[in-house]
Structures are given as structure tokens and as C-alpha cells.
Amino acid sequence: MKLSHIPLRLATGAFILNAGYSKRNLDKDSAARMQGMGAKVYPQVARMEPETFGKLLSYAEMTLGAALLAPFVPSRLAGLGLGLFSGSLLTMYRRIPEMTLEDGIRPSQQGTVLAKDVWMFGIALALILDRNRTKGSSVSRAA
């Protein structure tokens, strides 16, 4: 892991791990609300029991957070997981009409919760696209 990746992975990893940890004992109504929002974009989610959905969401977030925090997980792999996660949240943001204002881009009050996840997508891209360059690399470095 590159030194420059540490702050990116610590910030997102701790945030996502905490979010997943806080969802581990969701009540049925809270799980159903989250499931309902997800089902608007991913219809197959509606077939699950709300409690099962809540548990799976919790475990998935805790797993992703732990992967981002674990120094032995390659940054590209952690970035790919983060990109899939944040990309799915941004997809929900774009596809649920009440998340944006009339222009379809700027977030509504309700949409701010998902729109803010654009920072996670940017971090994912940075982790995926950053290449380790060796001394004999054919890529020239700008001075």
C-alpha cells in the first residue's frame, strides 16, 4: 500500500465500517425503509425479508470497511469494492426522482444523503487508477 493511500483508506474504511456496525441490529421498520429505497432501483431486493436485507447490508458494509482498513488488501482491490458500493449508491441517487431537484442533478434535501457519496466514488477511482511506477518505467514523469 502506498503512503498516499493510507488517509483515503482510513477515512472511507472507518466511515463504512461504522455505518455497517450501526446497522447490525436494525429493527424491521428501518430495514424495510432501506430495502424499499433499494428496491426502487434494484427490484430483486424486494424479494428478501427486511431483516435479512438489513443483516446482509450490515455485513457487506462491515466487510468493505474492514477491507479498506486492512493493509494486506491491495489498494486496487479495495478501490474496486468501494467503487461498486459507492457507484450503486450514486445509481440510486440518479434513478430515484425525489433525490434530485427539477434539474435532475442537484440534490434535494432527501437526496443529500446519497449525493454526498460522490466523494467515496472519487476515492475509489484514485485507488484504482493510481499506478505504482518503478525506476525503469517507460512512463515519463512530469517535472
C-alpha contacts under 8 A as a table, 3 or more apart, distances in Angstrom:
res1	aa1	res2	aa2	distance
1	M	5	H	6.60
1	M	6	I	7.52
1	M	71	P	6.48
1	M	72	F	7.70
1	M	74	P	6.56
1	M	75	S	6.26
2	K	5	H	5.33
2	K	6	I	7.05
3	L	6	I	5.55
4	S	7	P	6.71
4	S	8	L	7.57
5	H	8	L	5.28
5	H	9	R	6.03
5	H	75	S	7.39
5	H	127	L	7.01
6	I	9	R	5.25
6	I	10	L	5.89
7	P	10	L	5.09
7	P	11	A	5.97
8	L	11	A	5.49
8	L	12	T	6.30
8	L	123	I	6.46
9	R	12	T	5.41
9	R	13	G	5.48
9	R	68	L	5.21
9	R	69	L	6.02
10	L	13	G	5.14
10	L	14	A	5.83
10	L	68	L	7.04
10	L	69	L	5.81
11	A	14	A	5.60
11	A	15	F	6.18
12	T	15	F	5.10
12	T	16	I	6.01
12	T	65	G	7.13
12	T	68	L	7.24
12	T	120	M	6.92
13	G	16	I	5.33
13	G	17	L	5.88
13	G	64	L	7.18
13	G	65	G	4.04
13	G	66	A	6.34
13	G	67	A	7.40
13	G	68	L	4.81
13	G	69	L	5.31
14	A	17	L	5.15
14	A	18	N	6.02
14	A	65	G	6.15
14	A	66	A	7.96
14	A	69	L	7.22
15	F	18	N	5.33
15	F	19	A	6.23
15	F	65	G	7.31
16	I	19	A	4.94
16	I	20	G	6.15
16	I	61	E	5.79
16	I	62	M	6.67
16	I	64	L	7.13
16	I	65	G	4.94
17	L	20	G	5.21
17	L	21	Y	6.07
17	L	61	E	5.96
17	L	62	M	4.46
17	L	63	T	7.39
17	L	64	L	7.15
17	L	65	G	4.22
17	L	66	A	6.40
18	N	21	Y	4.96
18	N	22	S	6.09
18	N	62	M	7.36
18	N	65	G	7.91
19	A	22	S	5.27
19	A	23	K	6.52
19	A	58	S	7.68
19	A	61	E	6.92
19	A	62	M	7.64
20	G	23	K	5.18
20	G	24	R	6.54
20	G	57	L	7.06
20	G	58	S	4.24
20	G	59	Y	6.50
20	G	60	A	7.30
20	G	61	E	4.60
20	G	62	M	4.86
21	Y	24	R	5.42
21	Y	58	S	6.33
21	Y	61	E	7.89
21	Y	62	M	6.31
22	S	25	N	7.28
22	S	26	L	7.98
22	S	58	S	7.71
23	K	26	L	5.28
23	K	54	G	6.82
23	K	55	K	7.42
23	K	57	L	7.67
23	K	58	S	5.23
24	R	54	G	7.19
24	R	55	K	5.89
24	R	58	S	5.25
24	R	59	Y	7.48
25	N	55	K	7.60
26	L	30	S	6.10
26	L	31	A	5.89
26	L	51	E	7.42
26	L	54	G	6.37
26	L	55	K	7.83
27	D	30	S	5.50
27	D	31	A	6.22
27	D	51	E	7.44
28	K	31	A	5.17
28	K	32	A	5.97
28	K	50	P	6.14
28	K	51	E	5.81
29	D	32	A	5.00
29	D	33	R	6.22
29	D	50	P	7.97
30	S	33	R	5.16
30	S	34	M	6.39
31	A	34	M	5.23
31	A	35	Q	5.99
31	A	50	P	5.25
31	A	51	E	6.10
31	A	53	F	6.86
31	A	54	G	5.06
32	A	35	Q	4.90
32	A	36	G	5.91
32	A	50	P	4.91
32	A	51	E	7.68
33	R	36	G	5.06
33	R	37	M	6.37
34	M	37	M	5.28
34	M	38	G	6.28
34	M	54	G	7.83
35	Q	38	G	5.05
35	Q	39	A	5.94
35	Q	45	V	6.68
35	Q	46	A	6.80
35	Q	50	P	6.47
35	Q	53	F	6.64
35	Q	54	G	7.65
36	G	39	A	5.03
36	G	40	K	6.50
36	G	46	A	7.02
37	M	40	K	5.47
37	M	41	V	7.48
37	M	92	M	7.99
38	G	41	V	5.68
38	G	42	Y	5.80
38	G	43	P	7.64
38	G	45	V	6.75
38	G	92	M	7.13
39	A	42	Y	4.69
39	A	43	P	4.49
39	A	44	Q	6.79
39	A	45	V	5.21
39	A	46	A	5.35
40	K	43	P	6.18
40	K	92	M	7.91
40	K	96	I	7.13
41	V	91	T	7.72
41	V	92	M	5.97
41	V	95	R	6.70
41	V	96	I	7.44
42	Y	45	V	5.92
43	P	46	A	5.71
43	P	47	R	7.89
44	Q	47	R	5.72
44	Q	48	M	7.84
45	V	48	M	5.81
45	V	53	F	7.56
46	A	49	E	7.84
48	M	52	T	6.53
48	M	53	F	6.18
49	E	52	T	5.24
49	E	53	F	6.24
50	P	53	F	5.03
50	P	54	G	6.14
51	E	54	G	5.08
51	E	55	K	6.23
52	T	55	K	5.15
52	T	56	L	6.11
53	F	56	L	5.19
53	F	57	L	6.03
54	G	57	L	5.15
54	G	58	S	6.10
55	K	58	S	5.03
55	K	59	Y	6.13
56	L	59	Y	5.11
56	L	60	A	5.96
57	L	60	A	5.12
57	L	61	E	6.14
58	S	61	E	5.31
58	S	62	M	6.16
59	Y	62	M	5.12
59	Y	63	T	5.99
60	A	63	T	5.12
60	A	64	L	6.16
61	E	64	L	5.15
61	E	65	G	6.01
62	M	65	G	5.05
62	M	66	A	6.03
63	T	66	A	5.15
63	T	67	A	6.12
64	L	67	A	5.04
64	L	68	L	6.25
64	L	78	A	7.61
64	L	81	G	6.72
64	L	82	L	7.13
65	G	68	L	5.22
65	G	69	L	6.33
66	A	69	L	5.04
66	A	70	A	6.01
67	A	70	A	5.16
67	A	73	V	6.22
67	A	78	A	6.13
68	L	71	P	7.70
68	L	73	V	7.31
68	L	75	S	7.80
68	L	78	A	5.45
68	L	79	G	7.89
70	A	73	V	5.75
71	P	74	P	7.41
73	V	77	L	6.85
73	V	78	A	6.54
74	P	77	L	5.36
74	P	78	A	6.29
75	S	78	A	5.03
75	S	79	G	5.81
75	S	127	L	5.62
75	S	128	I	6.95
76	R	79	G	4.91
76	R	80	L	6.03
76	R	127	L	5.53
76	R	128	I	4.49
76	R	129	L	7.68
77	L	80	L	5.04
77	L	81	G	6.41
77	L	128	I	7.54
78	A	81	G	5.21
78	A	82	L	6.20
78	A	124	A	7.86
78	A	127	L	7.64
79	G	82	L	4.95
79	G	83	G	5.89
79	G	123	I	7.44
79	G	124	A	4.35
79	G	125	L	6.77
79	G	126	A	7.73
79	G	127	L	5.02
79	G	128	I	5.34
80	L	83	G	4.97
80	L	84	L	6.22
80	L	124	A	6.53
80	L	128	I	6.51
81	G	84	L	5.24
81	G	85	F	6.21
81	G	124	A	7.98
82	L	85	F	5.08
82	L	86	S	5.94
82	L	120	M	7.04
82	L	121	F	7.04
82	L	124	A	5.48
83	G	86	S	5.28
83	G	87	G	5.56
83	G	120	M	7.48
83	G	121	F	5.46
83	G	124	A	4.97
83	G	125	L	6.98
84	L	87	G	5.09
84	L	88	S	6.10
85	F	88	S	5.35
85	F	89	L	6.56
86	S	89	L	5.03
86	S	90	L	6.18
86	S	117	D	6.20
86	S	118	V	7.17
86	S	120	M	5.99
86	S	121	F	5.39
87	G	90	L	5.04
87	G	91	T	6.05
87	G	121	F	6.46
88	S	91	T	4.97
88	S	92	M	6.35
89	L	92	M	5.13
89	L	93	Y	6.31
89	L	114	L	6.24
89	L	117	D	7.12
90	L	93	Y	4.81
90	L	94	R	6.23
90	L	114	L	6.52
90	L	115	A	6.67
90	L	117	D	6.93
90	L	118	V	6.98
91	T	94	R	5.19
91	T	95	R	6.07
92	M	95	R	5.22
92	M	96	I	5.93
92	M	114	L	7.79
93	Y	96	I	5.83
93	Y	99	M	5.74
93	Y	100	T	7.46
93	Y	111	G	6.45
93	Y	114	L	5.80
93	Y	115	A	6.39
94	R	97	P	7.26
94	R	99	M	7.27
94	R	100	T	7.44
94	R	104	G	7.44
94	R	105	I	7.57
96	I	99	M	5.71
96	I	100	T	7.84
97	P	100	T	6.03
97	P	104	G	7.50
98	E	101	L	7.37
98	E	108	S	7.04
98	E	110	Q	7.16
98	E	111	G	7.11
99	M	107	P	5.89
99	M	108	S	5.40
99	M	109	Q	7.55
99	M	110	Q	5.62
99	M	111	G	3.76
99	M	112	T	7.44
100	T	103	D	7.31
100	T	104	G	5.22
100	T	105	I	5.90
100	T	106	R	5.52
100	T	107	P	4.26
100	T	108	S	4.67
100	T	111	G	5.86
101	L	104	G	5.65
101	L	105	I	6.82
101	L	106	R	5.68
101	L	107	P	5.83
101	L	108	S	5.16
102	E	105	I	7.99
103	D	106	R	6.71
104	G	107	P	7.97
107	P	110	Q	7.47
107	P	111	G	4.86
107	P	112	T	5.36
107	P	115	A	6.37
108	S	111	G	4.84
108	S	112	T	6.23
109	Q	112	T	5.63
110	Q	113	V	6.46
111	G	114	L	5.56
111	G	115	A	5.96
112	T	115	A	4.87
112	T	116	K	5.97
113	V	116	K	6.07
113	V	117	D	7.71
114	L	117	D	5.54
115	A	118	V	6.00
116	K	119	W	6.45
117	D	120	M	5.28
117	D	121	F	6.75
118	V	121	F	5.07
118	V	122	G	6.33
119	W	122	G	5.05
119	W	123	I	6.28
120	M	123	I	5.06
120	M	124	A	6.12
121	F	124	A	4.97
121	F	125	L	6.28
122	G	125	L	5.16
122	G	126	A	6.29
123	I	126	A	5.00
123	I	127	L	6.25
124	A	127	L	5.19
124	A	128	I	6.16
125	L	128	I	5.07
125	L	129	L	5.82
126	A	129	L	5.36
126	A	130	D	5.79
127	L	130	D	5.63
133	R	137	S	6.10
134	T	137	S	5.24
137	S	140	S	7.50
